[in-house]
């Protein structure tokens, strides 16, 4: 299988690379390169979405009738790889990769017309209201309720670990609309205006100094019934579709490839005892092992994209990619920190007053510790490693 050496794909890669070089503002790229926080600013995310949308490439992975590019999976892989390699701002994944596919597959025509253009153009940031206290990996046990009263749902409950909720204008939530049936059958999928009366957002301080994760409290929140996505009681089905639709993204392959290159840059730049870190035999051996593991992960992703027959369910493959991808995120960021040595202890509060790199403060230093700390959660969020192993054991081996 020579997917990456196909002449047509190589030509496509050159086209995409030239496109990004042309449209990605230099100052935006510089901010991504030297940011001290984990995520791009929402302003940069939204502006980048508007730029891409102006060229018809904001939601390249969507069907063509909804604004997609009708590219092959391999072309989409190259597109995303080049975006990350160029230090372009990340997408608002909640809108583009999670809600969007659910909306155009199951949503009403009115919901599609209202929200899909908004997502494509980066007009708002989206919160994902799934996890609750006591209902994380066991999502079917969620207790947030939505009672239909006339033409409105009255929503009460609490969500937690809701990324970016403090900045989100809209959110998509799993709520319980029927308590009399099997837990999975009583869940519905609801779009909620985060500015509605009764919605309270509380940010959660994180170990890396950020507060991107939030608690969301819903107290008698009135939601128009026409903001229900699809049918009542089908939320569990839609959530599974959402999580399985982009089955290779949980590998974080594009991010990891970029960050491994950054680790290489750091190791070439930093010196210990007069010798470059990259010339240390122990570090080189460790780097080579991680690089080999990352290449193996990349080809595993490509096998899934090519729909290679493995004899195992694709959901099992997604769990494998999530497990190995999250472990590699941690290993790669530790390569960076260990190469930086004492410099990795430098810590700066994210914000406008963060110091500007000086001549003795190379551009690869800012944000390394912040990002390494948040990747400690990579084996937890999106389904813990232990839960993923259980899923894998059940789906692939019937255990």
N, C-alpha and C positions, 0 to 999 in steps of 0.2 A: 504494500500500500504506500504509494509515493505522493500523498496528497499535497504536501508542502513543496514538492519539486515539479509540479505541473506548470508548464510554461504559461498557460493562461492565468493560473493563480498568481504566479510571480508578476505578471503584467498587471493584474488587478492590485496587488500589493503596492507596486510602484505608483499606480494611479491614486490609491487611497493615501499613501504617504505624501504625495504632492498636494493632494486636496487639503490635508490637515495642515501642512506647512503654509498653505495659502490663507486659510480662514481662521486658524487659531491665533488670537491676538498675543503678541509677544509678552505683554505685561501680565496677561492671564496665565500663560505658560510659566512665567517666572514665579508668580505667586504659588502655583502648584509645586514647583520645584523646591521652594524654600519655605513652605508652610510649616508652622510649628504645631498645628493641630492635625488630627487624623483625617477629617473630612474637608473637602473643598467648601468655601463659603457658599451659602445658598444663592447669593447674588451671582457668583461666578457660574454655579450650576445652571441657573435659570437663563443667564445671558448666553451660555454655550448651547443650551437647548434651542434658544431662539435662532442662533446662528445656524445650527445644524438643520433646523426645521426650514429655514429659508432656502436651504439647498436640497430639501426632501430627504434628509438622512437622520432625522432625530429619532425615529423609531424604525430603523432599517429592518428589524426582525419581525415587525408586524406584517400581516397580509397586505398586499398591494392596495386593495380597496380601502384600507384604513390608514394609508400613508406609508406603508412599508416599501422596501426596495426590490422585492422578489429575488433576493440573492440566495445562493445555495448556503447550506450550513458552513461549508468551508470558507466561503467568502465572508460570512458574518464573523467567523472566528478571526480571520485576518483583519477585518475592520476593527473589532474590539481590541485585538492585540496591538494594532498600530495606534489606537487612541491612547491606550495606557502607556505605551512606549514613548509617546510624544508629551506625556504629562498633561494631557487634557483633563478638565474637570470630570468627575464621575457623573453618571446619570443620576437622576432621582429614581432609583430602582423601584421604589414603592409605586410610582405612577407608571413608568415605562415597561417594567418587566413583571410586575405583580398584578396591579389592578387592571391595566390596559387589556391584557389577554383575557381576563375574566369578563370584562365589559363587552368586548367585541364578540366574545363567544356566547355569553349567556344573558347579557344586559338587554334591556328594551331599546327600541330605536331612539326613544326620547333621551335615555341616559347616554347612549353612544354619541348622539348629536351634541349633547351638552358637555360631556366630559372628555371625550377623546381629543378634540382640538385643543382643549386646555392642557392636556398632558403633553401632546406633541410640541406645543409652543413653550413649555416650561412656565406656565402662568401661575402655578401654585406648587407648594411642597405637600407631599402626601404622608400621612401617618398611618401605620398599620396596627390596628387594635386587635391583636389575637391573644397574646399571653395575659394571664391573670395571676394574682397571688394564689398559689396552689394549683394552677392550671397552666403549666408551661409545656413540658413534653407531653403531658396528658391533657391535650387541648380539648378533648371531648367532654371533660368535666367542667368546662367553663360555666359561670353562673350569671354573668351579665344578662339581664332580661330585657326584652322588648315586647311590650303589650300593645296590640292594635286597638286603638280607641278612635272610632270614626275613620277619618282619613289620615291619621297620624299614628306613629309608634311612640310610646313613652318608654324611654330607655333608662335603666338604672343599673349601676354596677361599677366595677373598677378594672382598669387595664394597667399592665406594668411592662417595663422594658420597651416602651413605645418609642422607637427611634425618631428624633426630630419633631416630636409632637409640639414642642414649645414654639416652633416656627411654622407648623403646618396650618394651612387654611382649610384643608379638607382631610378626612380620614375614612378608611374602610374598615369596618368592624365586624367581627363575628359575635352574634348575640343569640340568646336562647328565646325562641318564640313559642315553643311548645314543651312543657315539662311533663307531659303525659306519655311520651313515646321514648323509645330507645335514645340515649344521649346524642348519638351522632345524627339522628333523624330530626331532632328538635332545634337545630342550629340554622340560623339564616345569616345572609350577607348584606350588610347595610352600609350605605354611604352617609356620613354625618358631617355637617358643617361644624368645624371646630370652634366657631365663634358663637354657636348657639348658647342661649341661657342654660345654665346647669352643667356646662362642660368646664372642668377645672383641670389645669395641667400643672404638675409639680415636677421640676427637674431633679434628677438624681445625680449627685456628685460622683464622679468616676475616679479611679485610681490614677488616671493620666491627666487629671486636672480639668477635663471637659465635663459637660453635663448634657450630652446629646440624648441620653436615655431618659425617659420620663415615666411618671405615673399619670394616668388619666382617670379622673373621677366623673361619672355621669349620674347626675341627680335630676330625675324627672325631665330628661332632655326630650323635647318634642322633635320628631323627625318625620317629614312628609312620607307617607306610605309609598309614593312613587319613587323613592330613593332606595327601595329594596331591589337588590340585583337578582334577577331571575325569579325563581319560585320560592315561597316560604318552605323552610325545612331542608333546603338544598345547600346550605352554607358549608357543610362539611365536605360535600362533593366538590364545591367550587374551590374550597381551600386546598384540597388535595390536588386539584387541577393546577391551581396557582403554584404550588410548591414543586410539582412535577414538570410543569410546562417548560421551565428553564432548568432542566435537570443537570446541565453542566456548569452552571454559574456558581454552584456551591463549592466548586474546586478552587475558585479564585485564581485560576491559572494565569490570567493576564497580569493581575497584580503581582503575583509571585515571580513571574519572569522579569518584570521591571525591577522589583526590589532585589532580586538576586544580582542583577547587573549593577545596582547601586551598591550592594555589598562588595562587589568586585572593585568598583571605583574607590570605595573607602579603604579597602585593603591595599590598593596600589598607592594610595596617598599617605596613609598613616605609617609611622615608623616606631619600632620598639628596639632599643639598644642599637640604633643606627641602621637597622635593617627593616625593609618594608614588610608589613604584615603579610602580604601575599607571598613573600619568599620564605615564610616560616613553614617547614614541612608538615607540622601538625595541622596548621590552619589550612594549608593547601589540600591535605587529605580530607579534612572535614568538609571543605567547600566542594570538592569533587564528589563526595558522597551525596550531598544535598542536591548538587546539579544533576547527578544521575537520577535521583529520585524524582526531580522535577521534570526531567525529560520523559520518564516513564509515565508520570501523571499526565503530561501533555498528550502523549500518544493514547492514553486511555480515554481522554476527552475526545480525541479525534475518532477513535473507534466508536464511541457512542454517537457522535455526530454523523458518522457514516452508516449508522444502524447495523453494525456488524452483528451477525448472529453469534451469540455467546451461550445460549441455552439457559440464561438467567433473565429474570424480569428486569426491565430498564430501571425500575425503582430501586432494585438492589444495587445496580451500577451507580445510581445517584448517591446512595449511602456510602459506597466505596470512595467516590470522588470527594464527598464532604469530609470523611474521616481523614483521608490522606492530605487533602488540600488544606485543612485547618492545621494539621500537624506541621506541614511545611511552612505555613505562614509564621509559626512560632520559631521554627528552626532558622529561617532566613533572617528574621529580625534579630535573633540572637547572634548570628554571624556579623551583622552590622554593628551591634553594640560591643561585641568582644573585640572587633577590629578598632573601634573608636577608643577603647580603654577608658581612661579617666574622663575623656570628653563626653562620654555617654551619661555622666552624672550631671551634666549641665541641664538645667530645667528652666523653662520660661513659661509663664502664664500665657495661654493663647489670647490674642487680642491686638488692638491697634498699637499698643505700646511695646510689643515684643521687639527686642533689639534687632537691628539690621546687621547682617553678616559683615564683618570687617575683613581686613587682609589676612588675619591669622585665624579666621573662623570660616573654614571652607563651606561651600554651599551644601555639602552632603551631611553636615552636622545637625542643622535644625530639624526638630520633629522626630528624630530617630527614636529617642526614649519614649516619647508620647505614643508613637505608633506601636512600638514593641510592647508597651504595657497593655494597650487595648487588644492586641492579638492574643493575649493570654486568655481572652474570652472566646476566641475563635472556635475552640473545641466545646463551647457551651451553647452559644447562640445559634439559632437555626436548627436546633436539634442536637442535644449533647452527644459526644462521641459514644458514650455508653448506650444511649437510646439507638443511635445509628447502627451500632454493632448488633443490637437486638433485632432491629428491622432486617439487617443483612442476614442474620442467622435464620430468621423465620422465612423470608422470601426466597433466599437462595438455597437453603439447606433443609428447610422444613423442621427446624429445631424448636 
